[in-house]
Amino acid sequence: EIRGALLSLFQINVNLGSLFILTLGYFVSMKTMNIVCAIIPIIFAIFFYFLPESPSMLLIKNRDEEATKVMKFLRGNSYELNEIDSIKVQSLSVLDCKKSFIEVLRVKSTRKALIIQLCLFFFFQMSAINVILFNSTKIFSIAGVDIDPGLSSIIIGLIALSSAFLASAFIDKFGRRVLICSAYALVFCGLSGLGAFFTLQELNFNVDHLQWLPLTSL
């Protein structure tokens, strides 16, 4: 029932990680920041080792008893015995229908889905989101915005995280089409504003009265 929200947790965590680094980098040295960043995956690896395998994988390997224990651990009081049977049927049916990559691509609907997915990621990256975020401090310095560049990066990180939370909250209500179309319309406005500011600056126009534009665009 909440598939869209769960899938969007990926982007929330990406933005959360970016905000963490932007904030940490603002207060500590590069050396300290790298030490902290090195420790985090070690902690993750230790905790991840103790996570149980998925019930689906255990059922495929005929480890039904372990799968039931994992389901009880995950579900708690809401655990239902028939759910494990349902997962087993689904898992086995997937195995029965297993095909090679080439066989899958022969299906027209699969090719369409693949092309749509590749286009989504292509245009997302072509919006230059990562280039702009990674250079946001430099952008504000060049623009001469009267705000600490490091602080402005943190503000952008907070906005990105808030947007991801909004998407998670509304994705199952409005669907992906509405969110993606409205998001790219706003991306167009943001990039246009940013491009206009730096174009005017390069053409030696007086942009003192437009100092608000870079931050607003970002």
N, C-alpha and C positions, 0 to 999 in steps of 0.2 A: 504493500500500500504506500510505502514511502521510498520507493526505489530512486526517484529523481533526487530527493533530498539526501539520501545516502551517497549517491554518486557525486553529488556536488560537494560533499565533505572533502573530497580530494583537493578541489580548488581553494576551499577554506583553509586547509592546512598548508597549501603552497603559500598563500598570502600571509598566513600566520607566521610561517618560517621567514618570509621576506621582512615582515615587520619586526620580528625578533632581531634579525641581523642588522637592520637599519637603526634600531634603537640601541642595540649593544655597541655597534660601531660608533655611535654618537658619543658614548660615555667612556669607552675604553680604547686602548691602543690596538693596532692591527694584530700584534703578537698575542695579546690576551684574547682577542676575538677568535683567532684561529685555534687557540688552545681549547676554548669553550666549545667551538664547533667540532673539534676532534673528539671531545669527551662524549657529546650527545649520541653519536651513532654507536659508541661502545656500550652505553647504558641501554640503548634500544636493543642491541643484539643480545644482551644478557636477559632482558625481560622477554624478548620475543621467543627465546629458547623454551620458556615455560608455557607458552600459549599452546592450547590443544590443537590437533589437526582438525580439519573440517569434517563434519559428519558425512558429507558426500564422498570424500576420499576414502574414509574408513569403511563405508558401506560397499564401495566398489571393490575394496580389498577383502570383503567378507569379514570384517572386524566389527560385527553388529553390536556386540556388548560394549565395546569402547565408544562406538558412535552414539549409543543410548546414553552413556555417561556424559559425553560431551554435550549432547542436547539438553540434558538435565542441568548441566553447568551453565549453559548459555541462556536457557529459557527460565530457569528457576521455578517458581510456583506455577507459571503459566504453561509448563511442559505438558504436552498431550502425546500419548503413546502412538496414536495413528499418524502423527506428523512424521515420525521416523520411517514408517512404512511408505508414506507418500514420497519421501525423499529417495528412498531406495528404488522405487519403481521408476522415478524420473532419472536417477543416475544410471540405472541399467539400460533404460531406453536410449540414453545418450550414447552409451557404449555400443549398443546394437546398430545405431545409425552413424557410427564413426566413419568419416571419409577423409581422403587425402586433401591437401590444400588445393591441388589442381581440380579435383572433383567438386569441391565447394565453389570454386570460381566459375565453374561451368553453369551454375544456377544464376539466371538473370537477376533475380531479386537480391541475391548476395552481392553481385557486382555493383548494383546500384547503391546498396547500403555502404559498401566499401568506398566508392567514389565520393558519396556524400560526406562520410566521416573524414576522408583525406582532405576534402575541400574545406571542411570546418576548421581542421587544425592548420591547414595551409594559410587560410585567410586570417586566422587568429594570430599566427606568428608574423604574417605580413603587415599586421597593424603596428608592428614595431614596439609592442608593449614592453618586451624585455629590454630592448635598446634604450627606450625612454626612461624606464624605471632605474636601470643601472647607471644612467647618466643624469638622473634628475638633479643631483647636487651641482653638477657642472652646468646644466641648463639654467638653474637659478642664478649661478654666479655670473654667467655670460649675460643673462637678462638684466642683471643689476637689481633684482627684486630685494626690497628692504626687509628681508627676513633671513634668519640663519639658514643656509642651504641644507645643513644636516637635519634641522628641525622640519624644514619643508618636506624632506624625504620621508620623515616619520609620519607627517600629516597625510601624504599620499598613500603610505602603507596602511594607515588607519582607514582611509576611504576605500581602498581596494578590499580590505578585510570586511568592512561593512557591506560593500556591494555583494561580496560572495555570500554573506549571511542572508541578504535580501533575496538573492537568487535561490538559495536553499529553501527559504520559506515559501517562495511563490512558484517554484518550478512545477510542483504537482498540481497547483491550482490553475495556472495560466498555460502551462506547457512550454516546451523548448522554443517553438517557433516565435512566439510573442517576445520572449525574453531575448533571444538572439537578435531578432530584427531591431528591437528598441535599443539593445546594447550597441550594435554596430552603427546605428544612427547617431548615438551619443559619441562613439569613437570618432566618427567622421567630423562632428562638431569640434571635438577636442583637438584632433590633429590639424584641422583647418585653422583654428585659433592659434595654435603653437607655430604652425608654418607661416601664418600671416605676420605674427610678431617678429620672428627672426628675419623674414624677408624684408620687412620695413626697416629693421635695424641695419641689415646689410646694405640697403639702399640709402643709408644715412638720413633717414627720416627721424624726427624727434619722437621717441617712443616713451618719454617720461610719464605721459598721461595714460600709458597702457601697461604699467608695471603689474597690474592685477591680472592681465591676460594669461601669462604663462602658468601661474598657479591655478587659475580657474580652469584652463584647458587641460592641465594634467589631472 
